[in-house]
Amino acid sequence: MAIKLIAIDMDGTLLLPDHTISPAVKTAIAAARARGVNVVLTTGRPYAGVHSYLKELHMEQPGDYCITYNGALVQKAGDGSTVAQTALSYDDYRFLEKLSREVGSHFHALDRNTLYTANRDISYYTVHESYVATIPLVFCEAEKMDPATQFLESDDD
């Protein structure tokens, strides 16, 4: 049976430590695509944090997709439009944020455009995630968060 799909994680797999893609990997991806294999980038990052790599790999054509926010969102690679989404509710966010405080863990969550943390002592990991994902980091106390916000990912460190 022929391979039809290759799903590749980005950080720690596709990308080198300096966040670049090696020429050998680019060649392998191009060869797979030339054989009709669908190649999908999968990541915990939002679309903004994967888009430049999709462009670099020429993976913005109709029929190209990416899986972002640790699987919470499947998007068309060309324009970022939503194919499928599983979001956390405000109640989910409040529960997880409270749990993180109880166990003494830093916590952050993302919607489509922003990384939020309710921790006044913002962790290095949260700042790093904002930088790598190329989205703004906002401090907001949990009880002041807009209840209409749909979170696509949460993480503790």
C-alpha positions in Angstrom: 0.0 0.0 0.0 1.4 3.4 -1.0 1.9 6.2 1.6 -0.8 8.8 1.3 -0.1 11.2 4.1 2.9 12.3 6.1 2.2 14.4 9.2 5.3 16.1 10.6 5.6 17.7 14.0 7.6 21.0 13.8 9.5 21.8 17.0 12.1 19.1 17.8 11.3 17.1 14.6 11.0 19.1 11.4 13.0 22.1 12.6 16.6 22.3 13.6 17.5 23.8 17.0 17.9 27.2 15.2 14.3 26.9 14.0 15.3 26.4 10.3 14.6 23.5 8.0 17.6 21.6 6.6 18.0 21.4 2.8 17.8 17.6 3.0 14.4 17.8 4.7 13.1 20.3 2.1 14.2 18.0 -0.6 12.5 15.0 1.0 9.3 16.8 1.5 9.3 18.1 -2.1 10.0 14.5 -3.3 7.1 13.1 -1.3 4.8 15.8 -2.6 5.9 15.1 -6.2 4.8 11.5 -5.7 1.3 12.6 -4.6 1.9 12.2 -0.9 0.0 14.8 1.2 2.4 16.4 3.7 0.8 18.1 6.7 2.7 20.2 9.3 1.5 19.6 12.8 2.3 21.8 15.7 1.3 23.3 19.0 1.8 26.7 17.4 -0.9 28.9 16.0 -1.2 29.5 12.3 1.0 32.6 12.6 3.8 30.5 13.9 3.6 28.0 11.1 2.7 30.1 8.1 6.3 31.1 7.1 7.3 27.5 7.1 4.4 26.6 4.9 5.5 29.3 2.5 9.1 28.1 2.6 8.0 24.5 1.8 5.6 25.7 -1.0 2.7 24.1 1.0 0.1 26.8 0.4 -1.8 25.2 -2.5 -5.4 24.1 -2.5 -5.6 20.8 -0.7 -2.7 21.7 1.6 -3.5 21.7 5.3 -1.9 22.2 8.7 -2.8 21.0 12.2 -2.2 23.7 14.8 -2.8 24.4 18.5 -1.8 20.8 19.4 -4.6 19.4 17.3 -7.4 21.8 18.3 -7.5 23.4 14.8 -7.2 22.0 11.3 -6.6 24.8 8.8 -6.2 25.3 5.1 -2.5 26.0 4.7 -3.0 28.8 2.1 -5.2 31.2 4.1 -5.5 29.7 7.6 -9.3 29.2 7.2 -10.8 26.6 9.6 -11.6 23.1 8.5 -12.2 21.6 12.0 -11.9 23.1 15.5 -12.2 21.8 19.1 -12.0 24.7 21.5 -11.9 24.9 25.3 -14.7 27.0 26.9 -14.3 29.8 29.4 -15.3 27.3 32.1 -12.6 24.9 30.9 -10.1 27.7 31.1 -11.2 28.7 34.6 -11.0 25.1 35.8 -7.5 24.6 34.3 -6.2 28.0 35.5 -7.4 27.3 39.1 -5.9 23.8 39.0 -2.6 25.2 37.9 -2.5 27.6 40.9 -3.4 24.7 43.2 -0.5 22.6 42.0 1.9 25.5 41.7 2.3 25.4 38.0 2.6 28.3 35.5 -0.3 28.3 33.0 -1.1 29.9 29.7 -3.8 29.5 27.0 -4.2 30.7 23.4 -7.0 31.9 21.3 -6.5 32.6 17.6 -4.5 35.7 18.1 -3.2 36.0 21.7 -1.4 34.0 24.3 -2.9 34.7 27.8 -1.5 34.1 31.2 -3.1 34.8 34.6 0.3 34.4 36.3 1.8 37.6 37.5 5.2 35.8 37.6 5.3 35.0 33.8 7.4 32.0 33.2 10.3 31.8 30.7 8.4 29.0 28.9 5.3 31.3 28.4 7.5 34.1 27.0 9.3 31.6 24.8 5.9 30.2 23.5 4.8 33.8 22.6 8.1 34.4 20.8 8.1 31.2 18.8 4.4 31.4 17.9 4.8 35.1 16.9 1.7 36.1 18.8 1.3 38.7 21.6 1.5 37.7 25.3 -1.2 39.3 27.5 -1.5 39.1 31.3 -5.2 39.0 32.3 -6.6 37.7 35.6 -8.8 34.7 35.0 -11.9 36.4 36.4 -11.4 39.4 34.1 -11.2 37.2 31.0 -13.9 37.6 28.4 -16.3 34.6 28.9 -16.9 34.5 25.1 -13.2 33.7 24.5 -12.6 30.3 22.9 -9.3 28.8 23.8 -7.6 26.5 21.3 -4.8 25.4 23.6 -3.7 25.5 27.1 -0.4 24.5 28.6 1.3 24.3 31.9 5.0 24.2 32.5 
